Each structure stands twice: as structure tokens, then as C-alpha cells.
Amino acid sequence: GGSTETLNINGSITLIEEKIFGSNLVVAGLSYAMVRWFAVGDGSADDTIGIQNCINSLSDNSRVTFNGGNYLSTRINIDTKNNVIFEGNGSTIQLSYGVSFTALFDIDGCQELDISGFDFVGTSDTDPLCNDDYRAIDVRSSSFTKIHHNTFSKISSNGIFARILNGGNLVEGVLITDNTFKDFSYDQTTPNQSAVTLSEDAEYSIVSNNFFFRVPSAIRFIDGANSSFINNMVLNSNGDNWDGTLLSDRAAVFATFT
């Protein structure tokens, strides 16, 4: 509807539409079941091609449904999609093998995405590939992305990274709520590890009601503006400082501005 939610951010009043930060998106378009694209989710076959083919075929105002299972994948590119719901229904999206500088969901140039019900998993702590710089979700040059009711575990770099890249548009209106971040791989040589990073002009975003457990640091906020962090719980977080040195066992939020 046309109602709004009022947020007090740094003493100013910001109005954010309820259709983005309230209930889930409502779509009237096509529904895409992942099983029809030969993504089997059996935990042994690499499902990257099947998932990517489904994403490439999406029209705007669509719904993508995963019906459980363990989907092995490397990078899934979600580019220039508008008003799309991704329903995990308890499905696992797991890195199938180490690939440096990748993201399981790589989002670029999208409007109004809703992502829920997934368990994003990296590699095990004993896997030598866990030092690769990969992320679960990378959001670039997109607006109004809702990421909620997911679990992120054993990620080597960032669980969710919202940023611009190569002079792209601002990242605006990222809602990260009701997620669990746990058991991240801690790499002393990677000083920017964090469960959630809002970086490079990520604006008008909300990080709320998330649970962080055994992560290097919970939230990094870099060069952004007009964002809010509400009611997040952080337990046993081994924080790292900007130079990679261990900071404390209770590090929660880092903020810096240039």
C-alpha cells in the first residue's frame, strides 16, 4: 500500500516505503521452479549451470522457488532483474569448490529483490580452500534488496557485501533482517572480514534483528550514509582491526569514513 514507516536516523526523519521494508514483495508474473532447470540439489553434482540458466530466463515480476536440497554452486550472476522473489524453502547453497573473489549470489543492477529461506555455506574450516575471498551475497548498484530469514555459515570473507563498483549507481535500501551468521572462517591475513559490510555509498539501509555467532566481526560500515542498525545480537565475535591484528573477543560494529 501507500503507507510508510518512519525511521529516526542520526536525528533526521527518513521515510521508507512499506512495500520494501514491510511485507514481502507481491508479484503477479511467472513462477520458476528450480527443479525444471535440472538443478538437482543432491549435494554432489554442481548445480551452477542449472541455476544460472533459470536466472537468465527470468522476466520481471517473477518468483523463483527452490524446493529443499543442497545445491552446489560457484558464482550465480543475478543482473538487471526487477521485482523478483527468491524462495529457498530451507535449501542450502554451498560453494562447490574454491574460487577466489566470487559470490554465491552476485547481484548487480537490480531493483526490488527479496531473498529468504536459504542456508548459504562456504567450505569447512579444515578445507585449505577456505582462505579464498568469496562472499555469500554481493549487492552492487542495486536498490531495495530485502535479505531475510537466511543462515550464513563457514564463509571466508563477507556474508553480505553491499557496495558500488567501477563508478556504478548507489546501493540504496538494503534491508538485512532476521538472519543468522555463524562459524565464519577467521583468516588473520584478511583484515576486512565481516558478516555484513555496507561499503562505498551504501545508503538508506537497515540491519536489524540478526544473530551473529563466532564471526570475525559482525558489521562493517564504510563510507555509507543514512543507515540504521537495530536490535542485532552478537556473541563470541573475534574482531579484527583494520591492520589485521586481533582487536577483541567482543567486536561488533566497525565504522569508518573517508
Long-range contacts (C-beta under 8 A, 24 or more apart in sequence): 7-206, 7-228, 9-226, 9-227, 9-228, 10-226, 12-226, 14-204, 14-226, 16-173, 16-204, 16-206, 20-112, 20-144, 20-146, 20-173, 20-175, 21-146, 21-173, 21-175, 21-206, 24-85, 24-114, 24-116, 24-146, 25-83, 25-85, 25-112, 25-114, 25-146, 27-61, 27-62, 27-63, 27-83, 27-84, 27-85, 28-61, 29-59, 29-60, 29-61, 29-62, 29-63, 29-83, 30-59, 30-61, 30-62, 30-63, 31-62, 31-63, 31-64, 31-65, 32-57, 32-58, 32-62, 32-63, 32-64, 32-65, 33-65, 33-67, 34-64, 34-65, 34-66, 34-67, 34-71, 35-67, 39-71, 40-69, 41-66, 41-67, 41-68, 41-69, 41-70, 41-71, 41-91, 42-69, 42-70, 43-69, 43-70, 43-72, 43-92, 43-94, 44-72, 45-72, 46-72, 46-73, 46-74, 46-96, 47-71, 47-72, 47-73, 48-72, 48-73, 48-74, 48-75, 48-76, 48-96, 51-76, 52-76, 52-77, 55-81, 58-84, 60-84, 63-87, 65-89, 66-91, 66-117, 66-118, 67-91, 70-94, 72-96, 73-104, 74-99, 74-102, 74-104, 75-99, 75-102, 75-103, 75-104, 75-106, 76-104, 76-105, 76-106, 77-106, 77-108, 78-105, 78-106, 78-107, 78-108, 78-110, 78-113, 79-107, 79-108, 79-109, 79-110, 80-108, 80-109, 80-110, 81-110, 81-111, 81-113, 82-110, 82-111, 82-112, 83-111, 83-112, 84-110, 84-112, 84-113, 84-114, 85-113, 85-114, 86-113, 86-114, 86-115, 86-116, 86-118, 87-116, 87-117, 88-115, 88-116, 88-117, 88-118, 88-119, 88-150, 89-117, 90-117, 90-119, 91-117, 91-118, 91-119, 92-118, 92-119, 92-120, 92-121, 93-118, 93-119, 93-120, 93-121, 93-136, 94-120, 94-121, 94-122, 95-121, 95-122, 95-123, 95-134, 97-129, 98-123, 98-127, 98-129, 98-130, 98-132, 98-134, 99-132, 99-134, 100-132, 100-133, 100-134, 101-132, 101-133, 101-134, 102-132, 102-134, 102-135, 103-134, 103-135, 103-136, 103-137, 103-138, 103-161, 104-134, 104-135, 104-136, 104-137, 105-136, 105-137, 105-138, 106-138, 106-140, 107-137, 107-138, 107-139, 107-140, 107-142, 107-145, 108-140, 108-141, 108-142, 108-165, 108-168, 109-140, 109-141, 109-142, 109-168, 109-169, 110-142, 110-143, 110-145, 111-142, 111-143, 111-144, 112-143, 112-144, 112-145, 113-142, 113-144, 113-145, 113-146, 114-146, 114-148, 115-145, 115-146, 115-147, 115-148, 115-150, 116-146, 116-147, 116-148, 116-149, 116-150, 117-149, 117-150, 118-150, 118-151, 119-150, 119-151, 119-153, 120-150, 120-151, 120-152, 120-153, 120-155, 120-159, 121-153, 121-154, 122-153, 122-154, 122-155, 122-156, 122-185, 123-154, 123-156, 123-185, 124-154, 125-154, 125-183, 125-185, 130-154, 130-156, 130-185, 130-187, 131-156, 131-185, 131-187, 131-189, 131-190, 132-156, 133-157, 133-190, 135-159, 135-160, 135-161, 136-160, 137-161, 138-163, 139-163, 139-171, 139-174, 140-164, 140-165, 140-168, 140-171, 141-165, 141-168, 141-169, 141-170, 141-171, 142-171, 142-174, 143-169, 143-170, 143-171, 143-172, 143-173, 144-172, 144-173, 144-174, 144-175, 145-173, 145-174, 145-175, 146-175, 146-177, 147-174, 147-175, 147-176, 147-177, 147-179, 148-175, 148-176, 148-177, 148-178, 148-179, 149-178, 149-179, 150-179, 150-180, 151-179, 151-180, 151-181, 151-182, 152-179, 152-180, 152-181, 152-182, 152-184, 152-195, 153-181, 153-182, 153-183, 153-184, 154-183, 154-184, 154-185, 155-184, 155-185, 155-195, 156-184, 156-185, 156-187, 156-190, 156-193, 157-190, 157-192, 157-193, 158-192, 158-193, 158-194, 158-195, 158-196, 158-197, 159-184, 159-194, 159-195, 159-196, 159-215, 160-195, 160-196, 160-197, 161-197, 161-199, 162-197, 162-198, 162-199, 162-202, 162-205, 163-197, 163-198, 163-199, 163-200, 163-201, 163-202, 164-200, 164-201, 164-202, 165-200, 170-201, 170-202, 170-203, 171-198, 171-200, 171-201, 171-202, 171-203, 171-205, 172-202, 172-203, 172-204, 172-205, 173-204, 173-205, 174-198, 174-202, 174-205, 174-206, 175-205, 175-206, 175-208, 176-205, 176-206, 176-207, 176-208, 176-210, 177-206, 177-207, 177-208, 177-209, 177-210, 178-208, 178-209, 178-210, 179-210, 179-211, 180-210, 180-211, 180-213, 181-210, 181-211, 181-212, 181-213, 181-215, 181-218, 182-211, 182-212, 182-213, 182-214, 182-215, 183-213, 183-214, 183-215, 184-214, 184-215, 184-216, 186-216, 186-238, 186-240, 188-240, 188-244, 188-246, 189-244, 190-244, 191-240, 191-241, 191-242, 191-243, 191-244, 192-220, 193-217, 193-240, 194-218, 194-219, 194-220, 194-254, 195-219, 196-220, 197-221, 197-222, 198-222, 198-224, 198-227, 199-223, 199-224, 200-224, 201-225, 202-227, 203-227, 206-230, 207-232, 208-232, 211-235, 212-237, 212-252, 213-237, 214-238, 216-240, 216-251, 217-247, 217-251, 217-252, 217-253, 217-254, 218-251, 218-252, 218-253, 219-252, 219-253, 219-254, 220-253, 220-254, 220-255, 221-253, 221-254, 221-255, 221-256, 222-255, 222-256, 222-257, 223-256, 223-257, 223-258, 229-253
